[in-house]
């Protein structure tokens, strides 16, 4: 039924056959989303894409008559599906061009148009309710009384060319590889609530959190919010009045008593078991191959990260709906 809602039977003659398009939509393993979620994306993002496209045409100094000019060989739904397959499986633009029967530049242009629209959607927590900023996430956690969990994750990228300015800033101090970093925010069950824009991996986790304004949002929140974090964020607890909870400090660095080692280990494991769900959320994000290792332009990483986070949260929310067909 959801496939029929997408209007696969139309008067247009698409490049991709109806059977191929239906196969992409009906098999969740291909696009990473259920047919109902794709239908909602078409209804939501399609008008935005059309509006932006028309604005681009109207901004040209040389005007064309309505309906004049070359016709799209790739209709919007195929542009969306190509973008989803690219994000989910990391398929190259050449492969997608062969699959959809168009030129490579058409696929590149389509992904470049659709990906920013997906990135601005934010993370879905309920039908019609989105979180787009860190302030909205803190407000949601305070209102609902939930515990939030934060963690930094790194994604390998291509090394900047020789002679490029700030070439070394992408080298991770932890992995010694060229990468970008993002801060992931989930609730206690591991559902994605927020994904920050990408930063060069040389930036420390705690510095990234401060730059995003986490301390300001937590101290300015009227309702106390508990945020679980790993040892990379130690120091934020004192700045936020204990709202950021990190693993306990080791009090004895040399010759600790035997009883303290057992106590410290229990406390560390108890904290780790509470915040492990954010690692599960990051693992779900990196199931989308575009985030496993990025071979494209580093300029697109922020849009790619936030687009995948928004799509994943939308699917997670749809899966939790009562009586939702799968």
KARA-V46392 format. One line per field, one symbol per residue. phi: phi as a letter, one per 20 degrees, with the letter a starting at -180 (. if undefined). burial: I if it has 9 or more other C-alpha atoms within 8 Angstrom, else O. A space follows every 50 residues. Layout:
phi->???
burial->???
This chain:
phi->.fffffmfecefdffefgffffffffdffeencffffffffffeegffff ffffffffeffdedffnenfefedffffffffffffffdmfffffffffe mcfgfffgffffeegffffefneedagndcddcffffffffffemeedcc aecdcfcffgfgnfflfefefffeelcfbdccdddcefenffdacfffcg ffffgfffffffnffffffeffdgcecebeffdfoffffdmnfeddgffe edeclfffffffffffffffffffdffffffffffefeffdfbedefffe ffffgffffffffffffffefflefd
burial->OOIOOOOIOOOOOIIIOIOOIIOIIIIIOIIIIIIOIIIOIIOOIIOIIO OOOOOOOOOOOOOOOOOOOOOOOIOOOIIIIIIIIIIIIIIOIOOIIIOI OIOIOIIIOIIOIIIIIIIIIIIIIOOOOIIIOIOIIIIOIIOOOIIIII IIIIIIIIOOOOOOOOIOIIIIOOOOOIIIIIIIIIIIOIIIIIIIIIII IIIOIIOIIIOOIIIOIIOOIOOOIIIIIIOOIIOIIOOIOIIIIIIOOO OOOOOOOOOOIOOIOOIIOOIIOIIOIIIIIIOIIIIIIIIIIIOOOOOO IIIIIIIIIIIIIIIIIIOOOOOOOO
